Amino acid sequence: MSDKRKPLAQRKAEAERSGSRAAGYCALVHPDGGASCTRPPHGDRRHVDHYNGRKQLGDASGTEWVE
C-alpha cells in the first residue's frame, strides 16, 4: 500500500471546496481563479461570487460567469 500524500496546495484547495459545500455554496471555482460561486447549489450554468470582485462595498454581487 502506497501512502503518497497529495501536495499541500491541492489539499488546501480541496478543503476550501469542502468547507464551501458544507456552508451551502455551489463552490465552483472561476476559470481564471480568484473567485468561487457563492450561490446555493443550482441547475443553471450561471455562477456568482457575491464577495470577491465587487467594485464598491455596497455592491450586491461581484464576479459573475457562465460555465
GROMACS elastic network, one bead per residue, 0.5 to 0.9 nm:
[ bonds ]
;  ai    aj funct       b0    kb
    5     8     6  0.85427   500
    6     9     6  0.83260   500
    6    10     6  0.64605   500
    6    11     6  0.63858   500
    7    10     6  0.54028   500
    7    11     6  0.63946   500
    7    12     6  0.87808   500
    8    11     6  0.50910   500
    8    12     6  0.61071   500
    8    13     6  0.86030   500
    9    12     6  0.51615   500
    9    13     6  0.61970   500
    9    14     6  0.86589   500
   10    13     6  0.51415   500
   10    14     6  0.61808   500
   10    15     6  0.85698   500
   11    14     6  0.51601   500
   11    15     6  0.61139   500
   11    16     6  0.86640   500
   12    15     6  0.50361   500
   12    16     6  0.61866   500
   12    17     6  0.87144   500
   13    16     6  0.51292   500
   13    17     6  0.63044   500
   13    18     6  0.85723   500
   14    17     6  0.51888   500
   14    18     6  0.60583   500
   14    19     6  0.85598   500
   15    18     6  0.50111   500
   15    19     6  0.60625   500
   15    20     6  0.85468   500
   16    19     6  0.51304   500
   16    20     6  0.61395   500
   16    21     6  0.86033   500
   16    27     6  0.86827   500
   17    20     6  0.50762   500
   17    21     6  0.61297   500
   17    22     6  0.85557   500
   17    26     6  0.88714   500
   17    27     6  0.58953   500
   17    28     6  0.79154   500
   17    29     6  0.84959   500
   17    36     6  0.88106   500
   18    21     6  0.51444   500
   18    22     6  0.61566   500
   18    23     6  0.86613   500
   18    27     6  0.83810   500
   19    22     6  0.50104   500
   19    23     6  0.62228   500
   19    24     6  0.87958   500
   19    25     6  0.88810   500
   19    27     6  0.89513   500
   20    23     6  0.50548   500
   20    24     6  0.65079   500
   20    25     6  0.54073   500
   20    26     6  0.73995   500
   20    27     6  0.57382   500
   20    38     6  0.79686   500
   21    24     6  0.51123   500
   21    25     6  0.50526   500
   21    26     6  0.62373   500
   21    27     6  0.61961   500
   21    40     6  0.87424   500
   21    41     6  0.84572   500
   22    25     6  0.73861   500
   24    27     6  0.86312   500
   24    38     6  0.82737   500
   24    39     6  0.79771   500
   24    40     6  0.55993   500
   24    41     6  0.71387   500
   25    28     6  0.86075   500
   25    36     6  0.89958   500
   25    37     6  0.68013   500
   25    39     6  0.53067   500
   25    41     6  0.60005   500
   26    36     6  0.81059   500
   26    37     6  0.55932   500
   26    38     6  0.60263   500
   26    39     6  0.56496   500
   26    40     6  0.53161   500
   26    42     6  0.71094   500
   26    47     6  0.83357   500
   27    36     6  0.52692   500
   27    38     6  0.60878   500
   27    39     6  0.78118   500
   27    40     6  0.85852   500
   27    41     6  0.82504   500
   27    49     6  0.89516   500
   28    35     6  0.85792   500
   28    36     6  0.53392   500
   28    37     6  0.52459   500
   28    38     6  0.83592   500
   28    47     6  0.77733   500
   29    32     6  0.83147   500
   29    33     6  0.64241   500
   29    34     6  0.78682   500
   29    35     6  0.60027   500
   29    37     6  0.64846   500
   30    33     6  0.50212   500
   30    34     6  0.68480   500
   30    35     6  0.53249   500
   30    36     6  0.55401   500
   30    37     6  0.75105   500
   30    47     6  0.84663   500
   30    49     6  0.88097   500
   30    63     6  0.86001   500
   30    64     6  0.86977   500
   30    65     6  0.74628   500
   30    67     6  0.87748   500
   31    34     6  0.87622   500
   31    35     6  0.86364   500
   31    65     6  0.89975   500
   31    67     6  0.88207   500
   32    35     6  0.81116   500
   33    36     6  0.77786   500
   34    52     6  0.74732   500
   34    53     6  0.84731   500
   35    38     6  0.89631   500
   35    48     6  0.85092   500
   35    49     6  0.60316   500
   35    51     6  0.83537   500
   35    52     6  0.59976   500
   35    53     6  0.76589   500
   35    62     6  0.89269   500
   35    63     6  0.69065   500
   36    47     6  0.81273   500
   36    48     6  0.74220   500
   36    49     6  0.55899   500
   36    50     6  0.89709   500
   36    52     6  0.82797   500
   36    63     6  0.85867   500
   37    40     6  0.83839   500
   37    47     6  0.53767   500
   37    50     6  0.77706   500
   37    63     6  0.87023   500
   37    64     6  0.83516   500
   38    41     6  0.87761   500
   38    47     6  0.78026   500
   38    48     6  0.61660   500
   38    49     6  0.50674   500
   38    50     6  0.61688   500
   38    51     6  0.79623   500
   39    42     6  0.75286   500
   39    47     6  0.70641   500
   39    48     6  0.64487   500
   39    49     6  0.74091   500
   39    50     6  0.80256   500
   42    45     6  0.80664   500
   42    46     6  0.87395   500
   43    46     6  0.88214   500
   44    47     6  0.83138   500
   44    66     6  0.88996   500
   44    67     6  0.88779   500
   45    65     6  0.83937   500
   45    66     6  0.54219   500
   45    67     6  0.51270   500
   46    64     6  0.73978   500
   46    65     6  0.60089   500
   46    67     6  0.64952   500
   47    63     6  0.83475   500
   47    64     6  0.56825   500
   47    65     6  0.53410   500
   47    66     6  0.59695   500
   47    67     6  0.73375   500
   48    51     6  0.89303   500
   48    61     6  0.69810   500
   48    62     6  0.69050   500
   48    63     6  0.57833   500
   48    65     6  0.65570   500
   48    66     6  0.87976   500
   49    52     6  0.58681   500
   49    53     6  0.75408   500
   49    54     6  0.88615   500
   49    61     6  0.64819   500
   49    62     6  0.55582   500
   49    63     6  0.52222   500
   49    64     6  0.63981   500
   49    65     6  0.89476   500
   50    53     6  0.79418   500
   50    54     6  0.75567   500
   50    59     6  0.85663   500
   50    60     6  0.65416   500
   50    62     6  0.50244   500
   50    63     6  0.70754   500
   50    64     6  0.85442   500
   51    54     6  0.67072   500
   51    60     6  0.84774   500
   51    61     6  0.66269   500
   51    62     6  0.60092   500
   51    63     6  0.81434   500
   52    61     6  0.80449   500
   52    62     6  0.54625   500
   52    63     6  0.63433   500
   53    56     6  0.89773   500
   53    61     6  0.78615   500
   53    64     6  0.87162   500
   54    57     6  0.67484   500
   54    58     6  0.82695   500
   54    59     6  0.60026   500
   54    60     6  0.78452   500
   54    61     6  0.61511   500
   54    63     6  0.69073   500
   55    58     6  0.85168   500
   55    59     6  0.68244   500
   55    61     6  0.89973   500
   55    62     6  0.71901   500
   56    59     6  0.55460   500
   57    60     6  0.84972   500
   58    61     6  0.89109   500
   59    62     6  0.71998   500
   61    64     6  0.78807   500
